[in-house]
């Protein structure tokens, strides 16, 4: 008889690994954007994947725009998230 897990966690045990994987996938979709016909079927599907990746990263990090860098103040925030991905800082939850 197989044992059943009594509980599950709301978030992954290793969020840094998950976000690193999301980053790699997002970079691949960015490359698809560059290589395909703008607003064609492949381009639109890649856009949908990127939107899902962004939403998941935002959910894990608790901050909107995880993969986007804007003003200088956001650059410092980005450095903190990169440190979390490397395991140098704890995740906020």
Protein Blocks (a to p, Z undefined) as FASTA:
>chain_A
ZZddfbdcfbdfblmlmmmmmmmmmmmmmmmmmmmcehiaklmmmmmmmmmmmmmmmmmn
opghklpccbfklmmmmmmmmmmmnopaccfZZ
